């Protein structure tokens, strides 16, 4: 199933963050808990982990660009072939 991953609020006053680096590229598979990308805001720099096993289909916010809390960051496929 295709799922749009959204940027979650990680700080109380966070409204946006810059995607600093992508650890996965479109077509790459990942496991739950693996780092997908890193964000930087005024008060925090952190890795964002995969919420499930899957495959990255598309990046909608490239590295170096700002994402808004609740906005789409990437598209993943949650159904992996055995």
C-alpha positions as CSV (number, residue, x, y, z in Angstrom):
1,X,0.0,0.0,0.0
2,X,1.3,3.5,-0.9
3,X,1.5,5.8,2.1
4,X,2.5,9.5,2.3
5,X,4.7,10.1,5.3
6,X,4.2,13.4,6.9
7,X,6.6,15.5,9.0
8,X,5.6,15.1,12.7
9,X,6.0,17.8,15.3
10,X,9.0,16.8,17.4
11,X,9.2,20.0,19.5
12,X,6.4,21.9,21.2
13,X,6.7,25.0,19.0
14,X,8.0,23.4,15.9
15,X,6.1,24.5,12.8
16,X,8.7,23.4,10.1
17,X,12.1,21.8,9.7
18,X,14.7,21.5,7.0
19,X,15.4,18.0,5.7
20,X,19.2,17.9,6.0
21,X,20.0,14.5,4.5
22,X,18.2,11.4,3.1
23,X,19.6,8.1,4.2
24,X,17.5,6.2,1.7
25,X,16.8,6.9,-2.0
26,X,13.8,6.0,-4.2
27,X,13.8,2.2,-4.7
28,X,15.7,1.4,-1.5
29,X,14.1,-1.0,1.0
30,X,14.2,-0.3,4.7
31,X,13.2,-2.0,8.0
32,X,11.1,-0.5,10.8
33,X,13.3,1.7,13.0
34,X,16.0,2.4,10.3
35,X,16.8,6.1,9.7
36,X,15.1,7.4,6.6
37,X,16.2,11.0,6.8
38,X,17.4,13.8,9.2
39,X,15.8,17.1,10.0
40,X,17.1,20.3,11.5
41,X,14.9,22.9,13.2
42,X,15.8,25.9,15.4
43,X,16.1,23.7,18.5
44,X,16.7,20.1,17.3
45,X,18.6,17.9,14.8
46,X,17.4,14.4,14.7
47,X,17.0,11.3,12.5
48,X,13.5,10.2,11.6
49,X,13.0,6.5,11.7
50,X,10.9,4.3,9.4
51,X,7.5,3.5,11.0
52,X,7.3,0.1,9.3
53,X,9.2,-2.1,6.9
54,X,8.9,-0.9,3.3
55,X,10.4,0.7,0.2
56,X,10.9,4.4,-0.5
57,X,9.0,5.3,-3.7
58,X,9.4,9.0,-3.9
59,X,11.0,11.9,-2.0
60,X,8.7,15.0,-2.0
61,X,11.0,17.3,0.1
62,X,14.6,17.1,-1.2
63,X,17.6,17.5,1.2
64,X,18.1,21.2,1.9
65,X,14.5,22.1,1.6
66,X,12.0,23.0,4.4
67,X,9.0,20.9,5.3
68,X,6.0,22.0,7.2
69,X,4.7,20.0,10.1
70,X,1.9,17.8,8.7
71,X,3.2,18.1,5.2
72,X,4.2,15.2,3.0
73,X,7.9,14.3,3.0
74,X,8.0,11.1,1.0
75,X,5.9,8.2,-0.3
76,X,6.6,4.7,0.8
77,X,5.2,1.2,-0.1
78,X,4.4,-0.8,2.9
79,X,3.9,-4.1,1.0
80,X,7.1,-5.9,0.4
81,X,7.4,-9.1,-1.6
82,X,8.6,-12.1,0.3
